[in-house]
Amino acid sequence: MSSGTDYRPRLSIELQELQYKKLQAAVPWGLLKPLFSAIVDDINEMAEAGLGHQLIAAIIAGVVKPRDVIKTLNTGDTNGNPI
């Protein structure tokens, strides 16, 4: 959708005030764009693989949570080496 101008698509969502305050406290200044860009890229890749709707449903239903991913990052291989 670029026509040679400096048009940059933006994502705007409504949050509850408490959600917004907690997000501001949790995510350091300047990291919202890379954080949400990474999430959007992952959703897009899953959609291209035909799994986008399943991923979105799993996230909304609370089946997939970032805090669960961290648990897997803190585990090691069979020799105790970080993965």
C-alpha distances in whole Angstrom, upper triangle without the diagonal:
4,6,9,10,11,8,9,9,13,15,18,21,25,27,31,33,35,32,30,33,34,30,31,34,33,30,31,29,26,25,23,20,21,23,20,18,21,21,18,18,21,20,17,20,22,20,20,23,24,25,22,24,27,26,25,28,30,29,29,33,34,34,32,33,32,36,37,35,36,40,39,38,41,43,45,46,49,50,49,46,43,40
4,6,7,8,7,8,10,13,16,19,23,26,29,32,34,36,33,31,34,34,31,31,34,33,30,30,28,25,25,23,20,21,23,21,18,21,22,19,19,23,22,19,22,24,23,22,26,27,28,25,27,30,29,27,31,33,31,32,35,36,37,34,34,33,37,38,36,37,41,40,39,42,44,45,46,50,51,49,47,43,41
4,6,8,8,11,13,16,19,22,25,29,32,35,36,38,36,34,36,37,34,34,37,36,33,33,31,28,28,26,23,25,27,25,22,25,26,23,23,26,26,23,25,28,26,25,29,30,31,29,31,34,32,31,34,36,35,35,39,39,40,38,38,37,40,42,39,41,44,44,42,46,48,49,50,53,54,53,50,47,44
4,7,8,11,14,17,21,23,27,30,33,36,37,39,36,34,37,38,34,34,37,36,33,32,30,26,27,26,23,24,27,25,22,25,27,24,23,27,27,24,26,30,28,27,31,32,33,30,33,36,34,33,36,38,36,37,40,41,42,39,39,37,41,42,40,41,45,44,42,45,48,49,50,53,54,53,50,46,44
4,5,9,12,15,19,21,24,27,30,34,34,36,34,31,34,35,32,31,34,34,31,30,27,24,25,24,21,23,25,23,21,25,26,23,23,27,27,25,27,30,28,28,32,33,33,31,33,36,34,32,36,37,35,35,39,40,41,38,38,36,40,41,39,40,44,43,42,45,47,48,50,53,54,52,50,46,44
4,6,10,12,16,18,22,25,27,31,31,33,31,28,30,32,28,27,31,30,27,26,24,20,22,21,17,19,22,20,18,22,23,21,21,25,25,23,26,28,27,27,31,32,32,29,31,34,32,30,34,35,33,33,37,37,39,36,35,33,37,39,36,37,41,40,39,42,44,46,47,51,51,50,47,43,41
4,7,9,13,15,19,22,25,28,29,31,29,26,29,30,27,26,30,29,26,26,23,20,21,19,16,18,21,19,17,20,21,18,19,23,23,21,23,26,25,25,28,29,30,26,28,31,29,27,31,32,30,30,34,34,36,33,33,31,35,37,35,36,39,39,37,41,43,45,46,50,51,49,46,43,40
4,6,10,13,16,20,22,25,26,28,25,23,26,27,23,23,26,26,22,23,20,17,18,16,13,15,17,15,13,17,18,15,16,20,19,18,21,23,22,22,26,27,27,24,26,28,26,24,28,29,27,27,31,31,32,30,29,28,31,33,31,32,36,35,34,37,39,41,43,46,47,45,43,39,37
4,7,10,13,17,19,23,24,26,23,21,24,25,22,22,25,25,22,22,20,18,18,15,12,14,16,13,12,15,16,13,14,18,17,15,19,21,19,20,24,24,24,21,22,25,23,21,24,26,24,24,28,28,29,27,27,26,29,31,29,30,34,34,32,36,38,40,41,45,46,44,42,38,36
4,6,10,13,16,19,20,22,20,17,20,21,18,18,22,21,19,20,18,15,15,12,10,13,14,11,11,14,14,12,14,17,16,16,19,21,20,21,24,25,24,20,22,24,22,20,23,24,22,22,25,26,27,25,24,23,26,29,27,28,32,32,31,34,36,39,40,44,45,43,41,37,35
4,7,10,12,16,18,19,17,15,18,19,16,16,20,19,17,19,17,16,15,11,10,13,13,9,10,13,12,10,13,16,14,15,18,19,18,20,23,23,22,18,19,21,19,17,20,21,18,18,22,22,24,22,21,20,24,26,25,26,29,30,29,32,34,37,39,42,44,41,39,36,34
4,7,10,13,15,17,14,13,16,17,15,15,19,19,17,19,18,16,16,12,12,15,15,11,13,16,15,13,17,18,17,18,21,22,21,23,26,25,24,20,21,23,21,18,20,22,19,18,22,22,25,23,22,21,24,26,26,27,30,31,31,33,36,38,41,44,45,43,41,37,36
4,6,10,12,14,12,11,14,15,13,15,18,18,17,19,18,18,17,13,14,17,15,12,14,17,15,14,18,19,17,18,22,22,21,24,26,25,23,20,19,21,19,16,18,20,17,15,19,19,22,21,20,20,22,25,24,26,29,30,30,32,35,38,40,43,45,42,41,37,35
4,7,9,12,10,9,13,14,13,14,17,18,17,20,19,20,19,15,16,19,17,15,18,20,18,17,21,22,20,22,25,25,24,27,29,28,26,22,21,23,21,18,19,21,18,16,19,19,23,22,21,21,23,25,26,27,30,31,31,33,36,39,41,45,46,43,42,38,37
4,6,8,6,6,10,11,10,12,15,15,15,18,18,19,18,14,16,19,17,15,18,20,17,18,21,22,20,23,26,25,25,28,30,29,26,23,22,23,21,18,19,20,17,15,18,18,21,20,18,19,20,23,24,24,27,29,29,31,33,37,39,42,44,41,40,36,35
4,5,5,6,9,10,11,12,14,15,16,19,20,21,20,17,19,22,19,18,21,23,20,21,25,25,23,26,29,28,28,31,32,31,29,26,25,25,23,20,21,22,18,16,19,18,22,21,19,20,21,24,25,25,28,30,30,31,34,38,40,43,45,42,41,37,37
4,5,5,6,9,10,11,12,14,16,18,18,20,20,17,20,22,20,19,22,24,22,23,27,27,26,28,31,30,31,34,35,34,32,29,28,29,26,23,24,25,21,20,22,21,25,24,21,21,22,25,26,26,29,31,31,32,35,39,41,44,46,43,42,38,37
4,5,5,6,8,10,11,12,14,17,18,20,19,17,20,22,19,19,23,24,22,23,27,26,26,28,31,30,31,34,35,34,31,28,28,28,26,23,24,24,20,19,21,19,23,22,19,19,19,23,24,24,26,29,28,29,32,36,39,42,43,40,39,35,35
4,6,5,6,9,10,10,12,15,16,18,17,14,17,19,16,15,19,20,18,19,23,23,22,25,27,26,27,30,31,31,28,25,24,25,22,20,21,20,17,16,18,16,20,19,16,16,17,20,21,21,23,26,26,27,30,33,36,39,40,37,36,33,32
4,5,5,6,9,10,11,13,13,15,14,12,15,17,15,14,18,19,18,19,22,23,22,25,27,27,27,30,32,32,29,26,26,26,24,21,23,23,19,18,21,19,23,21,18,18,19,22,23,22,25,27,27,28,31,34,37,41,42,38,37,34,33
4,5,5,6,9,10,12,13,15,15,13,17,19,17,17,20,21,20,22,25,25,25,28,30,30,31,34,35,35,32,29,29,29,26,24,26,25,21,21,23,21,25,23,20,19,19,23,24,23,25,28,27,28,31,34,38,41,42,38,37,34,33
4,5,5,6,9,11,13,16,14,13,17,18,15,16,19,20,19,21,24,24,24,26,28,28,29,32,33,33,30,27,27,27,24,22,24,23,19,19,21,19,22,20,17,16,16,19,20,19,22,24,24,24,28,31,34,37,38,35,34,30,30
4,5,5,6,9,11,12,11,9,13,14,12,12,16,16,15,17,20,20,20,23,25,25,26,29,30,30,27,25,25,25,22,20,22,21,18,18,20,18,21,19,16,14,15,18,19,18,21,23,22,23,27,30,33,36,37,34,33,29,28
4,6,6,7,8,11,10,9,13,14,13,14,17,18,17,19,22,23,23,25,27,28,29,31,33,33,30,28,28,29,25,24,26,25,21,21,24,22,25,22,19,17,18,22,21,20,23,26,24,25,29,32,35,38,39,35,34,30,30
4,6,7,9,12,12,12,15,16,14,16,19,20,19,22,24,24,25,28,29,29,31,33,34,35,32,29,30,30,27,25,27,26,22,23,25,22,25,23,19,17,17,21,21,19,22,25,23,24,27,30,33,37,37,34,32,29,29
4,6,9,12,10,10,14,14,12,14,17,17,16,19,21,21,22,25,26,26,28,31,31,32,29,27,28,27,24,23,25,23,19,20,22,20,22,19,16,13,13,17,17,15,18,21,19,20,24,27,30,33,34,30,29,25,25
4,7,8,6,7,10,11,9,11,14,14,14,17,19,19,20,23,24,25,26,29,30,31,28,25,27,27,23,22,24,23,20,21,23,21,23,20,17,14,15,18,17,16,19,21,19,20,24,27,30,33,34,30,29,25,25
4,6,6,8,11,11,10,13,15,16,17,19,20,21,23,25,26,27,29,31,32,33,31,28,30,30,26,25,28,27,23,24,27,24,26,23,20,17,18,21,20,18,22,23,21,22,26,28,31,35,35,31,29,26,26
4,6,7,10,11,11,13,15,16,17,19,21,22,24,25,27,28,29,31,33,34,32,29,31,31,28,27,29,29,25,26,29,27,29,26,23,20,21,24,23,22,25,27,24,25,29,31,34,38,38,35,33,29,29
4,6,7,8,9,11,12,14,16,17,18,20,22,23,24,26,27,29,30,32,30,27,29,30,27,25,29,28,24,26,29,27,29,25,23,20,22,25,23,22,26,26,24,26,29,31,34,37,37,35,32,29,28
4,5,5,6,9,10,11,12,14,15,17,18,20,21,23,24,26,27,29,27,24,26,27,23,22,25,25,21,23,26,24,25,22,19,16,18,21,19,18,22,23,20,22,26,28,30,34,34,32,29,25,25
4,6,5,6,8,10,11,12,14,15,16,18,20,21,22,24,26,27,25,22,24,25,21,20,23,22,19,20,23,22,23,20,18,15,18,20,19,19,22,23,22,24,27,29,32,35,36,33,31,27,26
4,5,5,6,8,10,10,12,14,15,16,18,20,21,22,24,25,24,21,23,24,21,20,23,23,20,21,24,23,25,21,20,17,20,22,20,21,24,25,23,25,28,30,32,36,37,34,32,28,27
4,6,5,6,9,10,10,12,14,15,16,18,20,21,23,24,23,20,23,23,20,19,23,22,19,21,24,23,24,20,18,16,18,21,18,18,22,22,20,22,25,27,29,33,33,31,29,25,23
4,5,5,6,9,10,11,13,14,16,17,19,20,22,23,21,18,21,21,17,17,20,19,16,18,21,19,20,17,15,12,15,17,15,15,19,19,18,20,23,25,27,31,32,29,27,23,22
4,5,5,6,8,10,10,12,14,15,16,18,20,21,19,16,18,19,16,14,18,18,14,16,19,18,19,16,15,13,16,18,16,17,21,21,20,23,25,28,30,33,35,32,30,26,24
4,5,5,6,9,10,10,12,14,15,16,18,20,18,16,18,20,16,16,19,19,17,18,22,21,22,18,17,15,19,20,18,19,23,22,21,24,26,28,30,34,35,33,30,27,24
4,5,5,6,9,10,11,12,14,15,17,18,17,15,17,18,14,15,18,18,15,18,20,19,19,16,15,13,16,17,15,16,19,19,17,21,23,25,26,30,31,29,27,23,21
4,5,5,6,9,10,11,12,14,15,17,14,12,14,15,11,11,15,14,11,14,17,16,16,13,12,11,14,16,14,15,19,18,17,21,23,25,27,30,32,30,28,24,22
4,5,5,6,9,10,10,12,14,15,14,11,13,15,12,11,15,15,13,15,18,18,18,15,15,14,18,19,17,19,22,22,21,24,26,28,30,33,35,33,31,27,25
4,6,5,6,9,10,11,12,14,13,11,14,16,13,13,17,17,15,17,20,20,20,17,17,16,19,20,17,19,22,21,20,24,26,27,28,32,33,32,29,26,23
4,5,5,6,9,10,11,12,11,9,12,13,10,11,14,14,12,15,18,17,17,13,14,13,17,17,14,17,19,18,18,21,23,24,25,29,30,29,27,24,21
4,5,5,6,9,10,10,9,6,9,10,7,8,11,12,11,13,16,16,15,13,14,14,18,18,16,19,21,20,20,24,25,27,28,31,33,32,30,27,24
4,5,5,6,9,10,9,7,10,12,10,11,14,15,14,16,19,19,19,17,18,18,21,21,19,22,24,23,23,27,28,29,30,33,35,34,32,29,26
4,5,5,6,9,9,8,12,12,11,12,15,16,15,18,20,20,19,16,18,18,21,21,18,21,23,21,21,25,26,27,27,30,32,32,30,27,23
4,5,5,6,5,5,9,9,7,10,12,12,13,15,17,18,16,14,16,16,20,19,17,20,22,20,21,24,25,27,27,30,32,31,29,27,23
4,5,5,5,4,7,9,8,10,12,13,14,16,18,19,18,16,18,19,23,22,20,23,25,24,24,28,29,30,31,33,36,35,33,30,27
4,5,7,7,11,12,12,13,16,17,17,19,21,22,21,19,21,22,25,24,22,25,27,25,26,29,30,31,31,34,36,35,34,31,27
4,6,7,10,11,11,13,15,16,17,19,21,21,20,18,20,21,24,23,21,24,26,23,24,28,28,29,29,31,34,33,32,29,26
4,6,8,9,10,12,13,14,16,18,19,20,19,17,20,22,25,23,22,25,27,25,26,30,30,31,31,33,36,35,34,32,28
4,6,5,6,9,10,11,12,14,15,17,15,14,17,18,21,20,19,22,23,22,23,27,27,28,28,31,34,33,32,29,26
4,5,5,6,9,10,11,12,14,15,15,13,16,17,20,19,18,22,24,22,23,27,28,29,30,33,35,34,33,30,27
4,5,5,6,9,10,11,12,14,13,13,16,18,21,20,20,23,25,24,25,28,29,31,32,34,37,36,35,32,29
4,6,5,6,9,10,10,12,11,11,14,16,19,18,17,21,22,21,23,26,26,29,29,31,34,33,32,30,27
4,5,5,6,9,10,11,9,8,11,13,16,15,14,18,19,18,20,23,24,26,27,29,32,31,30,27,24
4,5,5,6,8,10,10,9,11,13,16,16,16,19,21,21,22,25,26,29,30,33,35,33,32,29,27
4,5,5,6,8,8,9,12,15,17,16,17,20,22,21,23,26,27,30,31,33,36,34,34,31,28
4,6,5,6,5,6,9,12,14,13,14,17,18,18,20,23,23,26,27,30,32,31,30,27,25
4,5,5,6,5,7,9,12,12,12,15,17,17,19,21,23,26,27,30,32,30,30,27,24
4,5,8,8,9,12,14,15,16,19,20,21,22,25,26,29,31,33,36,34,33,30,28
4,6,8,10,13,15,14,16,19,19,20,23,24,26,29,30,32,35,33,33,30,28
4,5,6,10,11,11,13,15,16,17,19,21,22,26,27,30,32,30,30,27,25
4,6,10,11,10,12,15,15,15,18,20,20,23,25,27,30,28,28,25,23
4,7,9,7,8,12,12,13,15,17,18,21,23,25,28,26,25,22,20
4,5,5,7,9,11,12,13,15,17,20,22,25,27,25,24,21,20
4,5,5,7,9,10,11,13,15,18,21,24,26,23,22,19,17
4,5,5,7,9,10,11,14,17,20,23,24,21,21,18,17
4,5,5,7,9,10,12,15,18,20,22,20,20,17,15
4,5,5,7,9,11,14,16,19,21,18,18,14,13
4,5,5,6,9,12,15,18,20,17,16,13,12
4,5,5,7,11,13,16,18,15,15,12,12
4,5,5,9,11,14,15,13,13,10,9
4,6,8,11,14,15,13,11,8,7
4,7,10,13,14,11,10,7,8
4,7,10,11,8,8,6,7
4,7,7,5,5,4,5
4,5,5,5,6,6
4,6,7,10,10
4,6,9,10
4,6,9
4,6
4
